[in-house]
Structure formats: structure tokens, C-alpha cells
Amino acid sequence: MDYIQLNNGVKMPILGFGVYQITDLEECEKAVSEAIDVGYRLIDTAQAYSNETAVGNAIKKSGIPRKEFFITTKLWISNSGYENAKKSLDESLENLQTDYIDLVLIHQPFGDYYGTYRALEDYYKKGKIKAIGVSNFYPDRLIDLLSFNEIVPAVNQVETHPFNQQIEAHGIMEKYGVQINSWAPFCEGMDNIFENEVLKEIGEKYDKTVAQVILRWLIQRSVVVIPKSVHKERIEENFDVFDFELSEEDMETIKSLDCGESKFFSHYDPEIVEWFMTMK
Ligand SMILES: NC(=O)c1ccc[n+]([C@@H]2O[C@H](COP(=O)([O-])OP(=O)(O)OC[C@H]3O[C@@H](n4cnc5c(N)ncnc54)[C@H](OP(=O)(O)O)[C@@H]3O)[C@@H](O)[C@H]2O)c1
């Protein structure tokens, strides 16, 4: 496993396992247990996924020392604000059955996220969180937050895949020492990504699948990746990306797939913001 060193010295695996949309707790525990068997040590969950307990169970039952894992969770909008955030962090610690969380992200740039950030800073100083960061904070929100707080976010998790490569936003994160973490590396399978001819052709050269090419391309851009799957063979496939290297030419070719905008939604669209406000 390769690691990235965050701006506070904490080491984060460059490849992890995401559990968004695995809402059935038994299925989630099983998938995380399989991922752990394969070798994943970074698990990415969130309060909003309602599966922190399943993640905690799988980690506990693995028998592997807690310090070998890197657990990320995210604080939801309805838990924003200083007091609410602290209460919800205590709940996350309990659900995950752990004394500390490796990384806590503010899930969305909405609500009283300044109050939330101060709660994260407090828990960080107490050692209950080893690194703090944000998610879906595009350059304007990111620069604003880091300009008026003591601790620079260690990570910003944003939609990043071949069709939305975040080239400019990544540059700004690098400027401020914020590690980029991709969500939806496979664009959740949209736009027939696994059948994309450009990616397939590149994969054939290395005897690798489209999924492996995408993960390798992100890793070579120093992007932390957290692919999700509930299928053991895919969980294995997505982990098997450290025995080849894409040429500069192939990296450039993949660059040409960038559409420069989200395939999901815009955080600047009023209707989308209204939709976020309805989510508990
Ligand atoms: N911060 C945020 O706002 C945010 C938003 C979205 C996601 N995330 C995080 O990012 C993680 C990854 O994103 P995601 O789950 O949305 O999408 P994703 O990882 O881009 O795609 C997952 C989809 O790809 C399929 N898949 C996985 N590996 C495959 C392979 N090797 N071949 C073919 N199909 C494959 C999965 O199917 P099966 O499961 O059926 O195998 C699933 O349908 C999430 O789990 C979550 O932890 C964060």
C-alpha cells in the first residue's frame, strides 16, 4: 500500500474502500470484512450513510489492531454548529466503536459549518480526531474556510473521475496544502464508463480493466481513491493497482476525457441546495 502524508504529518492510505449506498447493515459489514481480508485499511463512511455501526463491527471483528486502520467519517448538515457537531461526533465515536477517528470531514459546505469546524478543531486538539477536513468545498468555500480558521483542512473530498477531473480545484488545494480525495472514481458507472473505448484501449496495453486504469490514473495524480463495491471479485480487482504504471502519454490521453463539470449536480444550483436542506 502507498501512503500520502497529510499536512499535519498523519499518513493516509492512497487507496481505500467507500461504503456509500450500502444501506443494509449486514451487507455493509460483509463488504467491509471482505475489503479488510483483501488488504484495504482505509474505510470511508459518513453519518449520512447510516452504516457507521457496520463499519465499526467489521473492524472490531477483524482482530487487526485499530492503529492499522484509517477510518474516515463525515459530519452531516443537520448536525452542523458547534454544540450539535460535538454531540454527533460522540455518536460517531460510539457507532464506530473507537476512541478516535482518523479523519472527520464536513460533508457539505452548508449549515453552520464554521461552528462545525471549531468543534472539529477542539476534538482534534483532544486527540479524538487525528485529522480534520472538508468535502464538496469548491475553491471559493475552501479558501474562505481556511482563511478564517486556525487549522488548515488536511483533506477535501470532491467528485473526481475521468469525466470531471478537478484540474483547477486540485491546483488550488495543492497551493494550500490540502490533500484531494476523489469521490465516485468510477462516476458511479454513469455514461457507460466501464465500456469507454479510450480507457479500454489503454487497459489492454497493461492487461488491466477500465476500473484499474481509472484508479491507477488517479493514484498517479496523487489523488486518494475510495472505490465502492459489494462484489468480492471487484473489491479485489480495485485493490490490484500497484503493479503497473501508466505512461505519460496515457495520462495525457485520459486528460482528454475531462468535461470540466459535475456529472451529478452543481453545489451552486439553488434547486440542489434546497434539496440538500431537506436531507436529514
Ligand atoms: N463526500 C461525498 O459527498 C461523497 C459522495 C459520493 C461518494 N462518496 C464516497 O466515495 C465512495 C465511492 O463513490 P461511489 O460509491 O459513489 O461510486 P463509485 O465508487 O464511483 O462507483 C461505485 C459503482 O461502481 C461499481 N463498481 C465498483 N467496482 C467495479 C468494478 N471493478 N467493475 C465494475 N463495476 C464496479 C459498483 O457496483 P457494485 O457495488 O455492485 O460492485 C457501484 O455501482 C463512496 O462509497 C463514498 O464513500 C462521497
The ligand as a Gaussian input file, in Angstrom:
#p B3LYP/6-31G(d) Opt

LIG

0 1
 N      -18.267000      13.173000       0.028000
 C      -19.298000      12.938000      -0.756000
 O      -20.181000      13.787000      -0.954000
 C      -19.398000      11.596000      -1.431000
 C      -20.322000      11.394000      -2.462000
 C      -20.356000      10.128000      -3.083000
 C      -19.472000       9.142000      -2.668000
 N      -18.583000       9.361000      -1.643000
 C      -17.622000       8.319000      -1.192000
 O      -16.896000       7.843000      -2.329000
 C      -17.064000       6.421000      -2.424000
 C      -17.020000       5.964000      -3.874000
 O      -18.016000       6.605000      -4.640000
 P      -19.386000       5.921000      -5.075000
 O      -19.659000       4.751000      -4.216000
 O      -20.428000       6.982000      -5.123000
 O      -19.148000       5.470000      -6.576000
 P      -18.001000       4.685000      -7.399000
 O      -17.002000       4.080000      -6.465000
 O      -17.563000       5.619000      -8.475000
 O      -18.838000       3.561000      -8.120000
 C      -19.452000       2.501000      -7.455000
 C      -20.213000       1.696000      -8.514000
 O      -19.268000       1.039000      -9.381000
 C      -19.483000      -0.367000      -9.332000
 N      -18.136000      -0.988000      -9.373000
 C      -17.186000      -0.947000      -8.414000
 N      -16.063000      -1.565000      -8.817000
 C      -16.301000      -2.020000     -10.064000
 C      -15.526000      -2.729000     -10.992000
 N      -14.267000      -3.089000     -10.731000
 N      -16.098000      -3.053000     -12.189000
 C      -17.377000      -2.695000     -12.486000
 N      -18.168000      -2.008000     -11.615000
 C      -17.632000      -1.662000     -10.419000
 C      -20.222000      -0.631000      -8.058000
 O      -21.070000      -1.750000      -8.208000
 P      -21.169000      -2.963000      -7.123000
 O      -21.165000      -2.354000      -5.748000
 O      -22.451000      -3.614000      -7.477000
 O      -19.970000      -3.829000      -7.378000
 C      -21.060000       0.635000      -7.903000
 O      -22.237000       0.543000      -8.708000
 C      -18.424000       6.208000      -1.737000
 O      -18.665000       4.866000      -1.413000
 C      -18.304000       7.119000      -0.549000
 O      -17.511000       6.536000       0.456000
 C      -18.551000      10.585000      -1.030000

